[in-house]
Amino acid sequence: MVERMTPEAFKAECKRKGWTGRALAERWSKSEAWISRIGSDPERDLHWDDAVRGLPDLKCLNNS
């Protein structure tokens, strides 16, 4: 089973894939504040960790 991401790991994975809070909020139709709250919550629902792990690499998308 995959372990829950820490808030730091959640944010680092977003950054590694080139996603900002603003871009992620737009992609998921949420507010930037909501994205920040979810990212900072160590008890967030696991499907949000799965969603971040499954995000496309934004740098690759922009180069396509």
N, C-alpha and C positions, 0 to 999 in steps of 0.2 A: 504494500500500500504506500502511496506517495504521502510524504509528510506535509503538514500544514506549513505554509510559507510564513516567515516572520514578516513584520511590517517592512523591515529593511530589505529583505529578499524580494518582496512584492514590488517595492519601488525600484530596486535594482534591475529586476527583470523587465519592467516597463522601460526603463532608461536604456538598457542593453538593446532592446528592440527598436529604440528611437521614438517611443511614445511619450508625449508630455501629458500632463493632467488635462489640459485643454483639448488635445486631440482625442484622448481616450474618452472624455466626457461627450464629445461630439459623436464619436463612434458608437458609444453605448446609450446615447440619448439621455444622459444624466448631467447634473451640474458638476462643475469643477469641485465645489465644496463636498458634494457627495462622494466623488472619486477619492478625494483626500481622506474623508472619514473612513471609507472602506479600506483604503490602503494602510491606514494607521491602526486599524482594529485587528489585534492579534486573534480575536475570536470570530472573524468574519466567516460567513458561510464558505465552505470549501469550493463551491462552484465558481466563486470569484478567483480563487487561486488557479483553478483549471482554465478559466477564461484568459487570465494573464499568460499562462504557459502556452496557450494556443494562439495568442496574437501573432499575426504575421509580422515579419521584420519590416518596419515602416521604411527603413532606408532602401531595402530592395524594391518595395512597391513604388517608391518615388523615382527609382532608376529605370523602371519598366517602361 
